[in-house]
Structures are given as C-alpha cells and as structure tokens.
Amino acid sequence: MKHDAIAVIDFGGQYAHLIATRVRDLKVLAEIRQPEDPIEMFRGYKGLIISGSPSLSAFGEDSAYTTAIYDLPVPILGFCFGHQEIAKHYGGKIIHGGREWGHTNLEITEESPVFKGLAPVEQVWMSHFDTVAEIGPDFREIGCSRLGADGEIHRYAAIEAPKLRRYGVQFHPEVDDTIHGGRMIANFVFDICGCRPTWTMGNYIDAQVAKIRERVGNGSVFLLASGGVDSTVTAVLLGRALGPDRLHLLHVDNGLMRKDESRNVLAAFQVMGLGRNLHFLDASDDFLGALAGVVEPEKKRLIIGNTFIRVFEGEARRLGIEGHLLGQGTIYPDTIETGGTKRADTIKTHHNRVPIVEEMIRQGRVIEPLADLYKVEVRELGELLGLDRDLIWKHPFPGPGLGVRLLCSDGVPDRKDFDRMAPEVRRIASKYGLVGEVLPIRSVGVKADLRSYEHPVMLSGEAAWETLLEAAGTIFREVEGINRCLWNLGPGRPAAFAPVAATVTRPRLDLLREADHRVTESLRRHGIYYDIWQCPICLVPLSLDGKGAEMVVVRPVHSERAMTAAPARLPDAVLADLRKDIPSLPGVSGLGLDITSKPPGTIEWE
Ligand code: XMP
C-alpha cells in the first residue's frame, strides 16, 4: 500500500524534525527535505510544511531555495520563518522587528480550516525577530497575537490564501507550549491535505528493512555496538534485514564505560541471539593514551570519535572484513547538535559525527538506519522489535561515555569577568536567602540554539525546590556569562573554589565510576530510576575550601527528546543517600546537584 506523505522543508534548527515527528504521531508519513533539493524530490507529497529557522531572516541570502515548490498543486503551510517566506513569495512585505518570544495569545479573527475546533483565543509559542507587515492580494489575516489582555496587537500572526491553499502562522505549532498545536497540524494534514492515517512504526520497520537490504546488497555490516538502546535497536534491525551471518558486532571497552558495563553488555547480546559474530576489544589503553593531557572538551570529543574509527578499522583488518559497511546507531539529535544540517550551529561534536566519519559517509561507507529518529521513537521501535524493557528504558549514555563527564583543567583559575559577575550573583542569591558563588571553571551550554561555554554558579543554603529554581532562573536571566547552577549538597557553605590540574586518568575514571554506581543504585533502590530521563554524574577538578581535589555533580533531568530538559527533583531519601555516600569517597571535596534547565545548560557538562 502506498502511504500518503507530507514533506517538511528543513530550514534548520531543531524544528523540522519535531514537525515530522508530530505528523508521524498522526500516523501519516513525514519526510524531511532540504530547501535546495531539486523540485522532483518535492513531487508526490500530499502537502508541504516549511519549518522555522533559528538563524535565518527572510532577508538573508541563505534563504535561496527551490521556490518552484510554490507551483506545486498541493497545500503549503509555513511556520515562523516559513510563514514569512510564504507571505513574501506572494507579494507581502517583511520587516525587521516586532520581536516576540515565549508564550503569547493568538486571537483567531476569521474562520479557517487550520483552526477548526479551536477556541477564539489560544496560547501559542513565538520566537521571531522579523515580522510580516503586509500581505499579498490573495491572502487574508486569520489571526493576530497579543501578549496579555491589553498588550499590543501583532498583525498577521496567521494568514491564508484559501484559493491557493497556502497558509502561514508566525508561531510554532510543533512545540508543546503551543497548547493546541497538534490540532492545527492535524487540521492541515487531514482536512486540508486529505491524508489517510496509515503509517505506523510497524511500517517503518518494513520500510527500513527493505532500505537496508537495498543499500547493503550482497555485502555485510560491521556495527559499533555500545550496548545502549540506539546501537542495540540498530543491531536487531540490521539482524532482521540481513540475517546473523552478514552482521558483525564490535563492542569496544574504551575505558570510559560505567562500572561492569562491558561485561553486562556482552551477556545481553548473547541472550538476544546476537552472539554469533560478536567481537570484543579492550581498547582502553588506546583511548586513555590518546586523551592524555587533553583539557579542552571539543578536543576530547574529537579524539574519542577518531579513536573509535581507528580501533574499528584495525579490528576490521584483523578480522579480514575491511569491505563491510560501518554501522552506527546514530539518532537524529546526534546530527543536529553537531551542526549536521547546513543551518545548525555546532553545540557538541557527537562521537559518531567527527570529520573522519563525515568523510566515510560521503564515500558511502556508513549505514545508520535510525538517523531520522528521536530516542522516544527508537524506544517504540525497540518495543516492537521485542527488546527487553530494561534495555529499552535504560538511561541514555553518550558515546564518548565518562569522557565527557570527567572534566579536566590546567589548574589555572578562570576568573575573567568575575568582578562583574560575582557581586551580581551574590546579590540575587541573597534575595532568596542563599549564598551564591561563581565557579572558576566552565561547562558547555546552549542559548538560542547556539553553543555557550560559560561558568556555573553554586548556591548554598536551605530553600524550597521552587525557590532554588527561581533563583537559578533569575541568575540566568540577569547575569551574562552564567549557563549553569548547582545546589550545594555538601557540608557547610564553601567560599573558596580552586581548580586543580587534572586530565583523563584511570584513577579519576574509577572514582567517577564509583560515584556514578552509587547514585544509580540509590535511584533504583528508591524506585525512581525510570521516572527520570537521565542522570549524568560529573567529576569536576575543583577543590572546595582546600579540602580535596574533586567536586562531584549529580545532574538528574526530565526530558522528552533531549533537545530541552528540566532539572528533576529528587526525593529526600535519595538526597540523604547522596549526602552520605558521595562525600565519603576519597579525594571528594564537594557535592553539587545540577538544577539547570536546558537551555541554558546542556544535559552533559561537555
Ligand atoms: P546534551 O548534553 O547536548 O545531550 O544536552 C543531549 C543528549 O545527547 C547525549 N549525548 C551524546 N550521545 N554521542 C552520543 O551518542 C555524543 O557524543 C553525545 N553527547 C551528548 C546526552 O547524553 C543527552 O542524552
């Protein structure tokens, strides 16, 4: 059966994939298309959606794309930047300014199929710098926006040209903060485009199996299998498509794994029946040797990614299977955070997206069947493929492993701008009855889709959870240069923070492994492991009040797709465990609970 499909035109940022996911949630196939794809690639769809963009302005030169899409006889809907492009193409005018950000009220001014079933006023989410100031002759306004009951009116928040079947909305229906965004997308997909809801994950499996067979032909695949959900689902899918003889798995102990992880992973693959061509390599000396003396986070990530490929190629040679395709369990956020689509900024180079891998992809030597999916979808796929629930719901663990959780330092305090930041942070913290100190180290964060590398703040004192979050939020808003906030779980109110020279070493990794193990055990013991998305533990080479060489950071988060995250509140019993179990580890001088949302912090520290 041929499925009805929608094309989502990807103008960058995180938006296009989220739109595609929303459409697939409606059981309609959605495919991502690049704006410059030839017009032939846009044919055959029942409708097109043009995404927003984090960086583009409708004025930008970047915005050159296949405008022949407007000649296609199918409905087109634009969001944000896409809305402005549609308005402009049909004779409207865009101006710089009229910025709106965050929650806004949409007032629906005319009946339109896009808004069928909605209230006269709807909460929507905005993020734009430019604005539609005039519309072309075929268009009419169907909604305007207004912040608060007596706020200023923004015209043309929603427009349509019913005869042309062109529609645009200035807000983002795909994000959760647009309360009935899903309904708007459904109205477009079903009522306006006439799609039938026939697409399911089961179809996805069939389609992928067919694609893998076509791609691999008579060849074979050699898959890097970390034991995480992504690479395991990839292994099962490849196994289904190719059979066990044409799939080789390589599990590498890179020295950056969790306690007992490799042993458990190898046992799990055996149980799943994937043991036939399962290879194991302890390459920890290679990885730790390559990382020796390196401090800078992006450099560490590159080294880890490159070493994976070197080790993989060496092992392929040894086994005489150099001609096999390299299989990876890459999922969509790995690509986007590496700046993997033309218009996205690099936030972090994911290990499976380092330049050597990019080159291998260009040469057609890599196969990544899950590269279009988010983790939630991978998990759904895993369930359909019959994977063990414990494996499917295991917390995500990054490819570079503890390598990005073991912070390094040359020992030189990084106090640039402290004279400005420190007094502001203290003043804000004291308003909430807390002590606030800026820490002389940095971690990675993300602001407005761009990478940041800034300082954390540590808040000490007792306060309600809501108060802590409010204090953190105020600091992020008011103090430039801060992207993370910790709540001190250690004893006292430390006042002196000194970085200690430290790089990647086995003893430090062992300490981190032990801290990580203790926290995970506590989460499991108190039955909340599966309630949270992920809980990275970091070791930061910082001495608090001169007491030891390492600060441990616990970072529990709730998330849906890892593109955004909220700090997870831990029950008192878990906090009590942490206070007891962690500071007693040798060399640990402090303990902080990371209470940062994403943005402005990322989930991982590096
Ligand atoms: P951040 O820290 O960017 O992480 O908020 C988002 C999600 O991605 C995971 N992550 C990685 N996964 N290779 C991976 O396979 C990587 O290089 C990598 N870096 C971050 C992170 O754990 C979180 O789930």
Residues whose N, C-alpha, C, O or C-beta is under 5 A from the ligand:
A	BS01	XMP	T349 H350 H351 P396 F397 P398 G399 P400 A562 T602 I603 E604
